[in-house]
Amino acid sequence: MTKTQTVLRTALIAGASLLALAGAAHAQAGQGGAAVQTPEQQQARIEALEAQLEALSSQIADLKAATAASLKDVRTAQAATTVSVANGKPTIASGDGAFSANIHAVMQLDATWYNQDSGLPASTVGRDLNSGTNFRRARLGVDGKAFKNFEYGVLLDFGGSGVDGPGALQEIYLQYNYAPFKVRVGAFAPNLGLEDAASTNGSLFPERASGAEAARGLAGADRRIALQGQAVGERWIVSGAVTGAKTGDGATFDEQLGYVGRVAFIPFKGHDWLTHVGVNTSRIVQPAQIAAAGAYPITVEDRPELRTDGTRLVSSGAIDSSGARHYGFELAAQKKNFLIQGEYFDIALDRRNKPANLTDPKFSGWYVEGGWVLTGEQRKYNPANFAFDAPPVANPFDPKTGQWGAWELAARYSVLDLNHHEYATVAADRVRGGLQEIATVGLNWFPNSVTKFSLDYLDVDIDRRDAAGVQIGQSYKAVNLRSQYAF
């Protein structure tokens, strides 16, 4: 029993006793003087009542003092700042939870070997890809909470594609939360699909499928300056954003203006399984004007799902456009430690000042990928963005106790088709961006919650022709080892 409870109980007992004494005196008086008290007895009773009143007053004073002390302790605890390191992530937070700051760091080091045919023609795109290493991501940042309902994030990235970057602003945003709504403004990657929304720290493969990357590159992608609103329920998410340029883009006469949107939901769900369905879209309503005379180019392209060499083997080239759009469709199913997911993307550009004999280019991409966690853990389904993250590690790596972390097998097949009327009789109508097909198998090892190693084998086939119809594509194999530390 606490001190406060003890004092309160004593006060109640004293009060009850006082009432009992008063009741007894009243009863005796009402009996017609059957028990008449002498003046001495009456004086003694009055003195007893006064003593009880004094004791009760003392107990009430103690109760007030104890209550004030307890409130002071509570307020002191609420105002105290706490410092913690959970899963390797340092966090500073106020005692009441209204303010916090989480420090983040990511290292992703790729080592890649490209196995290409020797003696490829000089016209071959990427005829000698760079076998070597690359810090794909080298990030440092902080995020947290302010005044309970506000969130913020700042992230710098020193990694790159093919070469290490000098350091760039990857993300900076402010978000207001009022359940179930979230409003975010700043530079970030808008929510634009199943593969797009997943964390790159816990993804099945080193890079997103090329179809997803090409679609998100229109009006979404990393470093995009945007205003986004989301509503998130237990089994659904609706997201939309107005987007502009990306941080680090060159100067233009007018920046790009676009819109992105996504709707996803979980139609069926059990205690260890679920299904996911979604649609996503983007629209460029005003391409960036890069010349005073009015050039508005849009390019659809991607690297072949690795970044150690930054060469893009398929590309639509710059197409003078008045706008562009994409439609995407998402589907996934998870049962315990098995996961399969896929997306299809339909991309179209609107030519600017289009002659009567030209058509608007249309492209497509899709992928199917799956994972099997050999050690039995289930990949986490993130309810904040409706995408899959890395599995929790049930037995962190410790050879002394025979624990080896989480192990996962993964496979993917992806297609990106950037050809449009490639054999049309009107040369200007042709877009020979190339057809890229990639089959990938991989092994992921999660020793603990902050480290990951992945070994991937890629079989890449590029079918692409130049303006004269000469084959400039190739087929090759690649092996990539990624070492990752992220908190």
N, C-alpha and C positions, 0 to 999 in steps of 0.2 A: 504494500500500500504506500502511495507517495505521501510526501509531507502535506501537500495541499489537501489530499483526500482525508488524512488523519485529522487535520484542523477542522475541516468541514464537518466531519462526523462528530467531533467533540462539541462543536457549536450547536449542532442539531440536538444532541443529548441534553445539553444545558437548557436549551429552549424548551424542550419537552418537559424537563423537570420543573421549570418555572411555571409552565401551564398547569401541570399537575397540582402544584402547591396552591396556585390561585383557585383552581377548581375545587380543591378540598375545603378551602376557607369559605367559598361561596356556598358549598353544600351544607356546611355546618351552620352558617348564618340562616340558611333557609329552613332549618329544623326547629325554628321557634325557640332558640336559646337552649336546646337540649344539652349542648356542651359549651357553656359560656366560659370564655377564656379570661384569665386574670390579666391585668395590665402588663405584668411581667411576661406572661406567655405571648401576648400580642406583640410586645416589643421584640421578643426573641424571634418571632416569625418574620417580623418586618426586617430585622437585621439579616436573617437567612435569605430573604428575597433579594435584599440589596447585594449580598455577597454573590448570589447567583447572577444578578445583572452585571456586576463588575467582572465576573469570570467570563460571561458571554461577550461583553464588550472587548475583553482582552483577546478572546479567541477570534472575534471578527477582525480585530486589528492585525493579528498574526496572519489570518487568511488573506487580507488585502496585501500585506507585505510579500507573502509567498507568491501570490498571483502576479504581482508587479515584477518580481524577480524572474518568474518563469517567462513572462512576456519579453523581458529584456534579453533572456537567453535565446529565445526564438528569433528575435530581431537580429541579434548578433550573429547567429548561425546563418540567417538569410543573407546578411551582408558580407559574409566571409567569402573570399575568392578561393576556388579549389583548382589544383593542378593535378592532372592525371595523364597516364600513358596507357591507353587501351588498344590492344592489338598493334602496338608500335606507333600509334598516332598520338602525339602530344596535344593536350587540350587544356585550355584555361577557361574557366567558367565562373560566373557569379553564383553565390549561394542560392539565390532564388531562381536560377535558370533563365533569367531574362537576357543575359549576355554571354557569349561564348566565342572562342577563337580556336580553330583546329588547324594545325600545321600539316601540310601535305607535301610529299615528295614522291616522284616516280622516276625510276631508271629502267629503260628498256634498251638493251644492247643486242643487236642482231649480228650474227655471223653467217654469211651466205656463200654458197658455192653454186655457180651456174655451170651446167654441163651443156655446151652448145656444139653444134657441128663445126668442124673446121672448114676453112675455105668458102665461107658464105659470100655471096656477091656483095660488092661495096654498097649497093643500093638497099641492102637488107636493113630494116629498122632494128636497132639494138644488136648489131652483128657481133659485138664484143662487150657483153655486159660485165660489170665490175664485181668480181668475186672478192669479198672482203668484209669489212665490219661497218656498222653504222649505229650511232645512238639515235634510235627511232624517236624516243621521247626521253627528255631530261627535264623534268618539271619541278617547280617549287612554288608553293602558294599557300594561301590561308583562306579559310571560309568559316562561317559561323552564324551567330544569331545576335540580333540587337532589338531591345524592347519587345522581346518575346515573339512578335509576329513578323519581324523583318529578318531576312536572311541576306547574306552577301558572300561574294567569292572573288578572289583575285588569284590568277594563275599565270606564271611565266613559263615558257618552253624554250629550251636551248637545244633540242633535238632537231632532226630534219629528215628529208627524203633524199638519200644519196650523199648528202654532206651535212655535217653538224651545223646547226643554225647559230647565229650570233646572239640569239635571245630575242624573243618576240612575245607580245602580249597575247596569250592564248585565250584568256577568259577574264572578264571583269563584269560583275552584274550586281543588281539589287533586286530582291524579291520580297513581295508582301504576301502573307498567307492569311486567308480567312476561310477556313474549311467550309466546303470542299474546293475553294478557289485558290489559285496561285497566279500572281501577276509578276512577270520578270522583265527587266529592262537592262540593256547593256550589250556586251559582246559575248556570245556563247553559241553553242550548237543547238538550234531549235529542235524540238521533238519531231522527228520526221521518219518514223518507221521502226520496225522491230530490230534490225541490225544497227541502225543509226542510234537508237536510244540506249543500247547496251554499253556498259563500261568497257573501254579498251583494256582495262587492267585484268578483266576476267573473261574476255571473249574466247570463243573456241579456237580461233586462228589469229595469226599475227596481224592480219588486216581484214577489213570488211570485204565482202564479195564485191566484185567490180561493178555489178549492176546497181547495188545499193550506193556505192561511192559516186557513180556517175549521176544518179538521180538526186542525191543530197547536194551535189555540187552546184546545182542550178540556183536555188534560192535559199538553201540551208548551208550545212557544213560548219566546221569549226571556225571560230573567230568572227562569226556573222553578227553584225550589229542589228539588234532586233528588239521588238516589244512583243512579248508572248503572254497569252492567257491560257490557263489550264483549269479544268474541273476534273477532279479525281474521285471516283467512288470505289466501293469495295471490289466491284467486278467490271468497272469501265473507266475509260479516260477519254476526254475530249480536249484537244489542244489546237490552238491556232496562233499564228504570229504574222506580224508585218516585218519584213526584213529589208535591209539595205546592202551596203558594201561590207567587206570584211576588213578587219584591222590589218594594216600592212599593205593594202591595195594601193596601187599607184594613183596619182591624181587624175581625175576625169573632169569633163565639162559638166556632166550630170551623173550622179550615182545611180546604180541599179535600184529598182523598187520591185519588191515581190511579196508573195504571200505563201505561207505553208500551213498545212493542216493535217491532223491525224485523229482518227477515231478507232479505238480498240476495246475489246471486251472479252470476258471469259464466259462463254456460253455454258460450259459444263465443267464441274470441278468436284473432286473427291478429296479424301484426307491425304492421299499420296499421288494424285494425278490431276491434270487440268488440260484444257484445250484453249487456244488463243486464236482469235480472229480479228483482223483489222484492215483498215484502208488508210492510205495517206496520199497527199497530193501537194504539189507546189505550182506556182505560177509566177513567171516574170512578166510584169505588165509594162515595165520600162527598163530595157537593157541599159547598161552603162554607156554613155557617149564618150568615146576615147579620142575623138578628133573634132576640131571646131566645125569642119565641114559636115560632120554628122555620120560617123561610123559607129555602128552598134553591134559589135561581134559577140556571138555566143559560141562557146566551144564545149563539146561533150567528149570526155576522155577519162582515162584512168591508167594507172600503172598496173602491172600484172600481179597484184596482190602481194607484193613485197616492195620494200623501199630502200634496200641496200644500194641498188642502182635506181636512180630516179627517172630513167627513160620511160616514156609513155609509148607503148607499142601499138595501141589503137587510139585513134583520135578523129573526130569529125572535121577537124580544122575549124578555123574561125569563119562563122557563117553570119553575114549581115542580117540581123533579125529585128523584128518589131516586138517579139515576145517569145515565150517558150512555156511549156508545162510538162508535168509528169503525173501519172496515176500509178499508185502502188497498191498491191494486195498482199496481206500478211496471213500466214497460217502456221500454227505450231501445236505440238502435242507433247506432253511430258508424263511419263509413268515411272515413278520412283527415280532410279538413276539413269533412265533413258530419256533422251530429248531429240526431237526432230523438228526442224523449222525450215521455212522457205518463204521467198518473196518473189513477186513478178513486178516489173516496172515497164511502163509504156511511156516513151519520151517523144515529144514533138516540138519542132521549132516553126515559127512563122517567119517566112522570108520577108524582108523589107523591100518595097518597090519591086514586087515579084512580076516578071514577064508572064505572059499568058501561057507559054510553053514550059514553065517550070512548076514543080510541085513542092509542097512544104515537106522537109525531111522528117522522117519518123524512125525512131530507133527503139530497141528493147533490150532488156537484160533480166536474168533470173538466176536463182540459185536454190539448191537444196543442201542442207547440212545437218549433221546429227552428232551426238556425243553419247558415250557410254562411260560412266564413272565406275571403273573397275573395283574400287574399294567400297562402293555402295552408297556414297553420299549423293544427295540430290541437289542439282543446281538450283540456286535461289531465284525465285521469281520476284523481281523488284516491284512492289506495289506503287512506287512513286512515279515510275515511267513505263511500266508494263513491258519489261524486257527481262532477259535472263542474265544473271551474273554468275560468278564463279561459285563452285560448291563450297560449303563450309568444310573445314578439315577436322574430321573427328579424332584423328590420331596424329598430331604433329610429329614431324620427323625427329626420331630419337633412337639411333641404332642400339643403345644400351638396353632399351626396354622392348626392342623389336617393333617399333612403330615407324612407318615409312610415309606418312602423309597421305594425300589423295592422288590417285592416278586416273587418267581419263584418255580414252581413245576417241578420235574425232575424224570425220570424213566430210568432204564437200565437193560438189560439182557446180560450177558456175559458167554462165554464158553471157557475153556482152556483144551485141550485134550493132555496130555503128556504120553499117552499109545501108544506103538508100538508093534504089534504082541504079545500082553500080554498073549495069550494062545498058542503061538507057541510051537511045540514039542521040539525044540531046546531051552533049557533054556537060553543059552547065547544070544539068539536073542531077548529075551523079554525085553521090557522096561515098567515097571509098575509104571510110574510116577503119574498116577491118572487122573481122569476126574473131573474137577471143574465146577460147574454151580452156578451162583449167580444172583438173582433177587433183584434189589434195587429200592426203592422209596425214594425221598428226598424233603425237603423244604428248599429253600435258601432265606435268608433275607439279603439285602444290605441296611443298614441304611443310608450309604453315600458312597462316592467313596473309602474310605480307610478301612472300616470295613465290616465284613461279618460273619453271623452265619448260620450254616447249620445243619439240623437234618435229619439223614438218617437211614433207616431200611433195613437190609440185610438178605435175606434168602439164606443160603449157603448149598450146597450139594456136598460132596466129595465122589467119588466112587474110591477107591484105594485098591489094594491088595499087600500083601508082596510076597516074593519069594516062599512061600509055598502055595500061593493062598488064604490066610486068609484075610478077609476084615479088613482094618485098617483105612478106611475113616469114615466119620460121617456126620450128618446133624445138623445144629444149626441155631439160629437166633442171630442177633446183632443189637444194637442201638448205634449210634455214634452222639455226639454233638461236632461240631467244632466251636471254637471262633477264629476269625482272625482279625489282624490289619496289614495292609501292605501299605507302601508308597514307 
